Amino acid sequence: QVQLVESGGGLVQPGGSLRLSCAATEFTLDYYAIGWFRQAPGKEREGVLCINGRDETTYYTESAKGRFTISRDHAKNTVYLQMNGLKPEDTAIYYCAAEVDLMGSTNCPLEYDYWGQGTQVTVSS
């Protein structure tokens, strides 16, 4: 069965950094758009950013610009979310999601077919 697995979450102090990983176990991520989402306690899930099939980045939220970067390692079939300058308001469960994107869409997909289980990111002093 198709599966996405996130890892790399943890507890970090404000201003710190984390790198999250999103790995596919049974398909190649090269031809998918990959989105990162987060859900804080008591809040709705929100999009953070995505990368399309042409490795172009689109940010869902302005707060991630200049701090968060998404990238692919094609050999490892893994997408990374590098998070720098973390703030307490970044605390959430982070999810990756995948949608087929053979042509390279302009923006992030409107929906995703595959989701990971999430990884907890806590930013606190």
Residue frames as qw, qx, qy, qz and C-alpha x, y, z in Angstrom:
[[0.000, 0.888, 0.459, 0.000, 0.00, 0.00, 0.00],
 [0.331, 0.639, -0.048, 0.693, 1.18, 3.55, -0.74],
 [0.586, -0.700, -0.308, 0.266, 2.59, 5.20, 2.36],
 [0.248, 0.746, -0.212, 0.581, 4.27, 8.45, 3.37],
 [0.733, -0.469, -0.355, 0.341, 6.37, 8.57, 6.52],
 [0.041, 0.892, -0.149, 0.424, 7.40, 11.78, 8.28],
 [0.790, -0.347, -0.275, 0.425, 10.27, 12.05, 10.72],
 [0.453, 0.326, -0.117, 0.821, 12.51, 14.64, 12.33],
 [0.337, -0.774, -0.168, -0.509, 10.14, 16.37, 14.71],
 [0.627, -0.190, -0.537, 0.531, 10.99, 17.15, 18.30],
 [0.315, -0.892, -0.253, 0.201, 11.39, 19.82, 20.95],
 [0.559, 0.291, 0.032, 0.776, 13.41, 22.90, 20.05],
 [0.216, -0.598, -0.307, 0.708, 13.96, 26.31, 21.63],
 [0.347, 0.898, 0.219, -0.157, 12.77, 29.49, 19.90],
 [0.122, 0.860, -0.423, -0.259, 15.20, 30.45, 17.16],
 [0.502, -0.307, 0.794, 0.154, 16.29, 26.88, 16.67],
 [0.482, 0.396, -0.537, -0.567, 16.09, 24.66, 13.60],
 [0.686, 0.000, 0.714, -0.143, 14.67, 21.31, 12.60],
 [0.310, 0.321, -0.658, -0.606, 14.68, 19.32, 9.38],
 [0.741, 0.124, 0.510, -0.418, 11.65, 17.18, 8.72],
 [0.003, -0.238, 0.855, 0.460, 11.70, 14.30, 6.26],
 [0.758, 0.278, 0.250, -0.534, 8.92, 12.85, 4.13],
 [0.071, -0.330, 0.887, 0.314, 9.70, 9.50, 2.56],
 [0.803, 0.189, -0.113, -0.554, 7.60, 7.40, 0.19],
 [0.556, -0.312, 0.769, -0.050, 7.78, 3.67, 0.61],
 [0.600, 0.246, 0.754, 0.106, 6.06, 2.39, -2.54],
 [0.506, 0.775, 0.327, 0.193, 6.19, 5.11, -5.19],
 [0.552, 0.085, 0.053, 0.828, 8.55, 7.69, -6.64],
 [0.093, -0.780, -0.367, 0.498, 8.04, 11.22, -5.34],
 [0.305, -0.162, 0.383, 0.857, 9.72, 12.81, -8.39],
 [0.079, -0.302, -0.623, -0.717, 6.41, 13.07, -10.21],
 [0.327, -0.699, -0.634, 0.050, 4.35, 14.31, -7.30],
 [0.071, -0.685, 0.136, -0.712, 3.67, 17.66, -5.75],
 [0.569, -0.268, -0.662, 0.407, 4.49, 17.47, -2.06],
 [0.224, -0.743, -0.046, -0.630, 2.84, 19.70, 0.50],
 [0.358, -0.061, -0.705, 0.609, 3.61, 20.31, 4.14],
 [0.422, -0.649, -0.307, -0.554, 0.74, 21.07, 6.50],
 [0.231, 0.090, -0.714, 0.655, 0.50, 21.66, 10.21],
 [0.502, -0.616, -0.445, -0.413, -2.18, 21.54, 12.86],
 [0.071, 0.321, -0.574, 0.750, -1.79, 23.26, 16.20],
 [0.112, -0.340, -0.871, 0.337, -3.88, 22.26, 19.24],
 [0.137, 0.651, 0.532, -0.525, -7.39, 23.65, 18.96],
 [0.208, 0.624, -0.236, -0.715, -6.82, 25.03, 15.47],
 [0.844, 0.482, 0.144, -0.188, -7.63, 24.00, 11.92],
 [0.755, -0.074, 0.406, 0.509, -5.01, 22.37, 9.74],
 [0.261, 0.905, -0.069, -0.328, -3.20, 24.88, 7.56],
 [0.845, 0.422, 0.027, 0.327, -0.88, 24.61, 4.61],
 [0.493, -0.689, 0.178, 0.500, 2.74, 25.68, 5.05],
 [0.189, 0.664, -0.490, -0.533, 4.33, 25.27, 1.61],
 [0.899, 0.213, 0.379, -0.043, 4.56, 22.85, -1.29],
 [0.129, -0.502, 0.648, 0.558, 6.90, 21.82, -4.07],
 [0.784, 0.430, 0.067, -0.442, 5.54, 20.91, -7.50],
 [0.939, 0.144, 0.275, 0.148, 6.67, 18.37, -10.06],
 [0.579, 0.682, -0.082, 0.439, 9.18, 20.86, -11.46],
 [0.640, -0.250, -0.364, 0.630, 10.72, 21.52, -8.02],
 [0.013, 0.489, 0.040, 0.871, 9.19, 24.97, -7.74],
 [0.235, -0.296, -0.730, 0.570, 8.16, 26.13, -4.27],
 [0.252, -0.580, -0.300, -0.714, 4.92, 27.84, -3.34],
 [0.096, 0.003, -0.691, 0.717, 4.19, 29.10, 0.16],
 [0.268, -0.623, -0.709, -0.194, 0.74, 28.68, 1.64],
 [0.398, -0.864, -0.270, 0.149, 1.53, 31.03, 4.49],
 [0.286, 0.862, -0.193, 0.373, 3.63, 34.20, 4.51],
 [0.562, -0.749, 0.324, -0.138, 5.02, 33.35, 7.94],
 [0.922, -0.096, 0.300, 0.226, 7.08, 30.52, 6.41],
 [0.599, 0.737, -0.024, 0.310, 8.87, 32.68, 3.84],
 [0.141, 0.792, -0.441, 0.398, 12.51, 33.25, 4.66],
 [0.484, -0.493, 0.625, -0.363, 12.44, 30.58, 7.35],
 [0.785, 0.040, 0.605, -0.127, 11.18, 27.33, 5.79],
 [0.305, 0.553, -0.603, -0.487, 12.60, 25.63, 2.72],
 [0.895, 0.101, 0.385, -0.200, 11.41, 22.50, 0.92],
 [0.205, 0.627, -0.681, -0.318, 13.71, 20.31, -1.18],
 [0.973, 0.103, -0.010, -0.205, 13.98, 16.86, -2.75],
 [0.242, -0.523, 0.799, 0.170, 16.62, 14.17, -2.58],
 [0.767, 0.303, -0.297, -0.481, 15.77, 12.14, -5.66],
 [0.438, 0.323, -0.835, 0.081, 18.19, 9.34, -4.84],
 [0.011, 0.002, 0.845, -0.535, 16.62, 8.80, -1.43],
 [0.262, -0.479, -0.702, -0.457, 13.07, 9.38, -2.67],
 [0.371, -0.572, -0.540, 0.494, 12.65, 11.86, 0.17],
 [0.068, 0.761, 0.171, 0.622, 11.39, 15.42, 0.52],
 [0.477, -0.231, -0.480, 0.699, 12.72, 17.64, 3.30],
 [0.135, -0.903, -0.238, -0.331, 11.34, 20.61, 5.16],
 [0.530, 0.039, -0.349, 0.772, 14.14, 22.72, 6.62],
 [0.286, -0.872, -0.336, -0.213, 12.78, 24.98, 9.35],
 [0.493, 0.101, -0.300, 0.810, 14.96, 27.78, 10.70],
 [0.081, -0.207, 0.184, -0.957, 14.21, 30.56, 13.13],
 [0.370, -0.429, -0.808, -0.163, 11.44, 28.57, 14.75],
 [0.243, -0.332, 0.211, -0.887, 8.86, 30.41, 16.83],
 [0.279, 0.068, 0.823, -0.489, 6.44, 29.15, 19.50],
 [0.623, 0.401, 0.169, -0.650, 3.58, 29.69, 17.08],
 [0.480, 0.407, -0.699, -0.340, 5.15, 27.08, 14.79],
 [0.265, -0.139, 0.902, -0.311, 4.28, 24.40, 17.35],
 [0.769, 0.234, -0.025, -0.595, 2.04, 21.83, 15.66],
 [0.742, 0.006, 0.656, 0.135, 1.84, 18.37, 14.23],
 [0.224, 0.611, -0.446, -0.614, 3.39, 18.54, 10.77],
 [0.784, 0.250, 0.565, -0.060, 2.12, 16.38, 7.92],
 [0.006, 0.374, -0.608, -0.700, 3.39, 15.77, 4.43],
 [0.679, 0.448, 0.490, -0.313, 1.05, 14.98, 1.56],
 [0.234, -0.242, 0.699, 0.631, 1.49, 13.94, -2.07],
 [0.622, 0.599, 0.345, -0.369, -0.47, 14.47, -5.27],
 [0.684, 0.221, 0.489, 0.494, 0.47, 13.43, -8.81],
 [0.135, 0.908, -0.016, -0.396, 1.90, 16.41, -10.71],
 [0.790, 0.143, 0.409, 0.434, 3.48, 15.24, -13.97],
 [0.410, 0.731, 0.250, 0.485, 3.33, 18.62, -15.70],
 [0.392, -0.092, -0.286, 0.870, 4.26, 20.91, -12.84],
 [0.089, -0.828, -0.537, -0.133, 1.33, 22.94, -11.61],
 [0.162, 0.693, -0.078, 0.698, 1.62, 26.67, -10.96],
 [0.386, -0.564, 0.371, -0.628, 0.47, 26.51, -7.36],
 [0.209, -0.177, 0.914, -0.299, -0.08, 23.86, -4.75],
 [0.248, -0.258, -0.866, -0.350, -2.65, 21.14, -5.42],
 [0.492, -0.395, -0.019, -0.776, -6.17, 21.75, -4.17],
 [0.878, -0.326, 0.182, -0.299, -6.24, 18.28, -2.68],
 [0.088, 0.555, -0.827, 0.017, -3.82, 15.48, -1.91],
 [0.852, -0.027, -0.415, -0.316, -4.35, 11.74, -2.25],
 [0.813, -0.070, -0.481, 0.319, -1.64, 10.56, 0.13],
 [0.288, -0.834, 0.194, -0.429, -0.84, 11.68, 3.67],
 [0.453, 0.241, -0.742, 0.432, 1.69, 10.79, 6.30],
 [0.553, -0.522, -0.637, 0.126, 0.97, 10.15, 9.96],
 [0.157, -0.928, 0.005, -0.338, 2.44, 13.42, 11.18],
 [0.681, -0.017, -0.412, 0.605, 5.38, 14.38, 13.35],
 [0.338, -0.884, -0.305, 0.110, 5.24, 16.65, 16.39],
 [0.444, 0.394, -0.142, 0.792, 7.17, 19.92, 16.41],
 [0.433, -0.823, -0.348, 0.116, 7.25, 21.79, 19.70],
 [0.395, 0.497, -0.149, 0.758, 8.96, 25.18, 20.00],
 [0.544, -0.800, -0.190, -0.167, 9.32, 26.23, 23.62],
 [0.246, 0.618, -0.525, 0.530, 11.86, 27.67, 26.01]]
